[in-house]
Amino acid sequence: RTIVSALAAYIPLEDLPGSMCTVLCNLKPAKMRGVESAGMVLCGSAKDGDKVELLQPPADAKVGERVTVEGFAEPTPDPMLKSKGAQKVWPRVAAELKTNAAGEAEYQGKALKTTAGALSCKELKDAAIS
């Protein structure tokens, strides 16, 4: 999967190979810088916007594993958010995503998890996720 992002200003390229990350995969592909991007890497970001960090699953999480929200039913995601109405869902969801005081990802105060445990940012606490 090819994903184009604006992370170069925040995360050195040499830090990315081999890193685990969380990807939103069912967005409609979009051309960015002349390349079709087929997803969005989720990151925590400091309130002042000066620091951005990958939202990472636990080291023993399986690549491609679906993320769940603690206390919510097992998700059945749309294959792709194609319509304008469906695409408007993401901004509403993103507004409810953040890291808690321990750096663990939450949606409406409930943990974002894989079967291996919670997603987190190593250093960013009480930060927005987008």
Residue pairs with C-beta under 8 A, 6 or more apart in sequence:
1 23
1 25
1 38
1 39
2 35
2 36
2 37
2 38
3 23
3 37
3 38
3 39
3 40
3 41
4 32
4 33
4 35
4 37
5 37
5 40
5 41
7 16
7 41
7 43
7 52
10 43
10 51
10 52
10 53
11 52
11 53
11 54
19 54
19 56
20 54
20 56
20 57
20 59
20 61
20 63
21 41
21 42
21 54
21 55
21 56
22 41
22 42
22 54
22 55
22 56
22 57
22 67
22 105
22 112
22 119
23 39
23 40
23 41
23 42
24 39
24 40
24 42
24 90
25 38
25 39
26 77
26 78
26 79
26 80
26 81
27 39
27 40
27 80
27 81
27 87
27 90
28 80
28 81
28 82
28 87
29 36
29 37
29 38
30 36
30 37
31 37
41 54
42 54
42 55
42 97
42 129
42 130
43 52
43 53
43 54
43 55
43 121
43 129
43 130
44 52
44 53
44 55
44 99
44 103
44 105
44 121
44 124
44 127
44 128
44 129
45 51
45 52
45 53
45 124
45 127
45 128
45 129
45 130
46 52
46 124
46 127
47 127
47 128
51 123
51 124
53 121
53 122
53 123
53 124
53 127
54 121
55 99
55 105
55 119
55 120
55 121
55 129
56 119
56 120
56 121
56 122
57 65
57 67
57 114
57 116
57 117
57 119
58 114
58 116
58 117
58 118
59 116
60 116
61 114
61 115
61 116
61 117
62 114
62 115
62 116
65 114
65 115
65 116
66 75
66 77
66 114
67 112
67 113
67 114
67 119
68 74
68 75
68 112
68 113
68 114
69 75
69 107
69 108
69 110
69 111
69 112
69 113
70 110
70 111
70 112
70 113
71 110
72 110
78 86
81 87
81 89
81 90
93 107
94 129
94 130
96 107
96 108
97 105
97 106
97 107
97 112
97 128
97 129
97 130
98 105
98 106
98 126
98 127
98 128
98 129
99 105
99 106
99 120
99 121
99 124
99 125
99 126
99 127
99 129
100 106
100 125
100 126
101 125
101 126
102 120
102 125
103 120
103 121
103 122
103 123
103 124
103 125
104 111
104 112
104 118
104 119
104 120
105 111
105 112
105 118
105 119
105 120
105 121
105 129
106 112
111 118
112 118
112 119
113 119
121 127
